[in-house]
Amino acid sequence: MTDAISTEPLQQATTPAPATDLASLMSTGELPTERGDPIVEATVVRPRVARLSIVIPAKNEAANLPKLLDELSLTLRTLPATRSEIIVVDDGSSDDTAAIALARGARLVRHARSLGNGAAIKRGIREAAGDWILLMDGDGQHPPNVIPRLIARAAEHDMVVASRGGSGGSHARNLANKVYNGLASYVTSRRIPDLTSGFRLVRADVLKGLVYLLPNTFSYPTTITLAMLRAGYSVDFEPFQVRQREGKSHIKLIEDGTRFLLIIMRITTIFAPLRVFVPLAAFMAAIGAGWYVWTYLTAGRFTNMSALLLSQATIVFVLGLISEQVTALRYARIDEGNRR
């Protein structure tokens, strides 16, 4: 039987015993000096991810959770400079998910009934006490041994996404993900290799400021990625090999796929409205101008259709400008939330 995972609240850490070895002294920011040597001021570089909250949404994952939590326990022991907590959000499970989480020392948060995967994520984000939050699924597809790589990349970024690179699912699902990635890349003017990965490490202050935007469904990774990129935060992607899960996935390809597309359009109009309104206005103006030239050359007159298209193009462009001002207000709200 594996050791229990340490989930002592991050705010209530106990006072450590006096350090005797160099590694321990360095982790506390104190360096030993020999008698007689001049005192040399030294700056100890502390890890950027020093306080980590791992949020795992779980619904009927009794078959996958034991192995996942055991692997997490082993991985966290390799990160002595990082204090961590594991939060399992039981989203109305009807099996032993909650009991397994408690038995392995995780901090349990329960929903009396299922509110959705995104709702479980939002609850876990609000409960997290760490300076960084790691989101990962409870189905075992996200290998914990990738976590040290994500932490290493977080030294220079505000969010690190574990990228599947368009693999790990069925052919239809992989194709859909490529379409989503292409649309998101256009919106953000940056190549996005994996828009929908739920395995990611994010600064807690930034993520908590985005909670009000997140849906209660599986499309929360899409919202987080687009929102952070359009808000100007540094986002990086770390490739990894997804594992096969035990049991049946809760994602419905057509229903959730349609929702993903709607989420992309919604986030686009929220965070990058001109990327939608300007091309649409230009397209309508081009048709209107082209129709005017055609009717002038063939009939010698300016038709109502040309006037309508050119007027609509102007209205769409103005709507884009207004939406851009609303976007600026949303950025201000996010920044205000991050400062609190």
N, C-alpha and C positions, 0 to 999 in steps of 0.2 A: 504494500500500500504506500502510495507516494505521500510526501509531506504536504501539509495543508498550505494553501497559498496565503501569504501575509496580506491582510486587508485592513490593517490598522488605519484609521482615518489619517489622512496626510496632515491635517491641522494639529493632531494630537501625538506627534512623534515623541517617543521617550528620549531622554538624554543619553547619548552613547557613552559607553565605558571609555576610559582613557586609552588612546590609541598608542600602540607600541611599534607597529611595523610601518614602513615608509608609505606603503600604499594607503593605509588607513589615515595616516597623518596628512597626506596630500589630499585625500577626499574631504578632510575637515578644513583644509586651507592652511594648515600649519606645517612648516618644514623644520626638521631638526637641525641644529647647528652644534659643532664640536666645541668644547671649551678651548678658549684661546684664539679661535678663529674670529675674524671681524664679522660683524652682523651685516648680512647682505639682504637687501630687500628683494623679495621674490614674488612674482605674481603667479598664482596658481590658476590655471584655466579650468574653470568648472564646466561640466557638460551642460549644454544648453537645455537638454531634456532631463532635468533633475527630479521633477515631480510628475509622474505619469498616471493618468487614469485610463483604464482599458474598459470600454463600453461594449458589451456583447448583448444584442437583442436575441431572444430565444423564444421560440414557440414550438412546443412538442419536439425538443431536441435531446431527449433522454438518451438516444442511441449515439449521439455525436459529442455531447458535452463532456462526459468523463475524460475521454482521450484528449480533447482540446484543452481542458483546464490543467490536466497533468503536464502536457507539453508546455503550456504557458508557465507553469511553476518552474520547470527546468530552465526555460529560456530566461526568465527574470532573474534567476540566480547567477546568470552570466553577466548581469548588468549591476554590479555592486554600487555604482555611483548614482543609480536611478532608483528613487523610492517610488513604489507603485501601489495601485489598488485596482482590483478587478470588480467591475459592476456588471452583474447579470440582470438584465431586465426581462422578466418573465411576462410575455405578452399573452396572458390568459391561457397558459398551457393546461392540457387535460391529462398529461403524463407526469413523470417524476422529475421534470426539469428543475423545479424549485428545490426539491430535496437534494438533488445531486449538486446543485450550486452551493447550497449551504454546507453539505458534507465536505466539500473540498475548499472551504474557507472563503468563498467569494462573497461579496456584498450583494445581497438580493433585494431587488425592487420588483414588486409584483403589480400587474394589472388584473383586476378582478375578471375582466373579459377582454378579448382581443381588440385593440385599438388600431392596429396596423404596425408594420415594421418601422415606418418613419416615426410614428408616435413613440415607440419604444426607444428609438435613438434619441429623440428630443428629451425624453424623460431622463435618460442616462447622461446626456450632456448637462442638463440642469443639476443633476446630482453630483457630477464630477468635481473633485476638489483639487486636481492636479493643474499644473501650468500648461500641460499638453494633454490632448485626448487622442487615444487610439481607438478607431472604430473598426470592428471586425465582426464577421458573421459567426453564428453559433453552430453552423452546419459542418464545420471541419474543413471547408474548402480553403481557408486561409491559414497557411502553415505559420506557426509562431516563430520559427527560426528565421523568418524574414524581418522580424521586428528590429533586431540590432542594425540591419542595413537601413531601415527607415529612420532610425534614430540618428545614425551617422549622417545621412543626407539632410536631416533637419537642422544641422548646424548652419546651413546657408539658406534655408527656405522656411516659409510660413506654413506650408502644407506639403507633405510627400505622399503621393498616391501609389499604392502597389498596383502596377499595370499588368493586366493579363495579355496585352498585345493582340486582342481579337480572337483569343482561343479560350478553351475551357468549357464551352457550352455546345449546344446543338448547332448544326449548320445554319438553321434559320435564325437562331438567337445571335450567333456570331455575325451574320450578315446585318441584322438589325443594329447591332452595336457599331458596326462600321458606318452605317448611315448616320446614327446619332453622333459618332465621333466627327464625321465630316461636317455636319451642320454646326456642331459646337465649335469646330475649328474656324469655320467661316465667321461665326458670331464674335469670337474672341481674337481673331487674326493671329491665332497660334495653333500649331498642330497639337491635337489632344489624342494620345494613343488609347486612352481608356476613360471614357466619360462616366461610366456607370459602376465602376469598382467601389464596393463598400468597405474595402480594406485601405485605410488611410490614417495618417498621423497629422494632427492639426493643432495649431496654437489655440489654447482654450479661450483666451480673451477674444480672439477673432471669431471662433466658432459659436460662442455664446451670443455674440452680437448678430449672428445670422439665424438663430433658432426660429425667430418669428416668420422667416421666409420658408422654412422647410415644410413639405407636405407630410401627411401621415402615412404615406405609401412607400413603395420601394424606390421611388424616384428621387429620394433625398440626396444621393450622391451627385446626381445631375445638377441639382440646385446649388449644392456647395461648391462644385467645381466652377460652374459658370459665374456664380456670384463673386468668388474670390479672384478669379482671373480678371473680371471686368472692374473689380474694385482696386486692382493694382497690387495685389499681394503676390509674393513669389511662390510659385507652385512647381513642383518637380515630380517626375514619374520614375518609379523604380520597377523594372521588370521582375516578374516572378512567375512561377509555374503553379497554376491553380490545381487543387486536388479534387478528386471525385468525392461527392458527398454520399453519406448513407441516408437512405430514405428518399422521399419525394420533395422536390422544390415547391415552395409556396408561391413562386412567381408564375403568373399566367401570361403567356407570350403575347396574345392579341390584346387582351385588356390592359395589361401593364405597358405593352409596347405603344399602344395608342396614347396612354397617359404620359409616357416619356416624351412623345412628340409634342403633346400639348404643353408639357412642362418646359420644353426647350423654347417654344414660341412665347410662352408667358415670361420666362426669364429673359429672353431676348428683348422683348418690349419693355421689360423693367430696367435692365442694365445696359442695353445697347440698342435703343429704339431706332436710331438713325441707320443702323445696319439693315433694318427692315424697311423703314419708311422711304429712305432716299432711293434705293433701287426700284421700289414700287412706283414712286412718283416719277422717276426718270423713264420707266417703262411706259407709263400712261401718257407722259408728255411726248415721248417719241412716236407713239401710235397716233396721238392727236395731231402732231405736226405732220406726220407722214400722210394722214388722211386729208389734211388740209391741202397739202401740195398736190395730191392726186385729184381731189375734186376741183381745185383751181385750174389744173392743166386740162382736165377733161370736161368740166362744166362751167368753169369760169366763176365759181362762187365759193364762199366760206360756209360750210354746212353746220347745222346744230350739233351734229355728232362731234365734230372737231372742237367746237366751243365747250361741249360737255367734258370731253376727255382732258382738255387743257385746264379747265376749271378744277376738275377732280384731282389732277396732278398737283395743282397749287394747294388745294385743301389738304391732301395727304402729306405734302412736304411741311406745311404749317403744323399739322398734328405731330409730325416727327420732332419738330423744334420744341413744341410744348412738352412732349413726352421726355425729351432730353432734360428739360428743366425739372420735371418731376423726379427723374433719375438722380439729379444732383441732390435733391432733398433726401432721397433714400441713402445715398452715400453719406450724407451728413448724419443721418440717424445711426448708421452702422458705426461710424467713427465715434459718435457720442456714446454708443453702447460699449465700445471697446475701451473708452477712457474711464468708465465707471469701475 
